[in-house]
Amino acid sequence: MTVLEWAGVVCLVLLGVGALAAIYRIVRGPSILDRAIATDVLLIVISSALCVDMAVHHHTDNIVFVVVASVIGFVGSVTLSRFVAESRKEPSEHV
């Protein structure tokens, strides 16, 4: 094995641990915001694993999946943050 392959294995093992931790947080909660952040982390871990695979095997076949996962994560985060911000607004008093 080359040094790049060893580094790829180490990265994938660490990303696997991160994915398991994110899945645990998605299942256990305790709040919807914790689950949303864990979902974003899981998308990032998946994208990172695809990038490691592309680096180790010298191809760019998965770049579309990385971009799609990034866009889904971004849109989901923005949508959730806007929803939370609007739900936490204090009602204004009409004088």
N, C-alpha and C positions, 0 to 999 in steps of 0.2 A: 504494500500500500504506500502511496505517496503521502507527502505531508498534507496536501490539499484534501485527500480522501480522509485522513485522520481528523483533520479540522472539521470536515463536513460531518463526520460521525459524532464528534463531540458536540457540535452545534445542534445537530438533530436530537441528540439525547437531552440536552438542556432545553430545547424548544418543546420536546415532549413533556418534560417536567412542568414547564410553564403552561402547556395546554391542559394538563391534568389539574393544575391549580386553578386555572380559569374555569374549567368545567365544574370543579367542586364549588366555586363561588357562584356559578350560575344556578346550580342545584340548591345550595344552602341559603342563598340570599344574604342578608335578611331583608333588604329593601329592593325595590325595582331599580333604583339607581345603581346599586351594587351589581345587580344582574346585567344591566346595560353596559357598565364599564367592563365587566368580565367578558361580555360578548365582543366588545371592541378589542380587548386583549387577545381573545381567541382568533379573531380575524387577522390581527397583526402577526400572531404566531404562525398561522397557516400561510400568510403571505411570505413571511421570513423563511419558512421551510421550503416553499417553492423557489425562493431566490437562492437558498443554499443548494438545492438540487440542480438549479441551472448553472451555478458556479462550478460545482463538482463535475458535472457531466458535460460541460462546455456546450450548452445549447440555450436557446431563448424561446422554447416552445411554450412555456408557461407564463410568459409576460402578460398575456391578455387576462389570465386569471388573477394575477397580482393586481393589475389595474382595476379590474372589476371589484375585487375584494376591498381595495382601498376606497373606491367610490361608494360602495355600499356602507362601509364603516363610517365614512365622512357624513353621508346623507343621514344615516341613522343617528349619529351623534348630534348633528345639528337639529334634527327633528325632535329628538328627545329633550334637548336642552331648551328649545323654544317652548315645548309643551310644559316643562317644569317651571320655566320662568313665568309663563302666563298663569299657571295654576297657583303660584306663590305671590302673585300681586295682591296687595292689600286693597280692599274695596275703598274707593274714594267716597268721602262724605259730600253729599250735595247740600249746599247752604242756601 
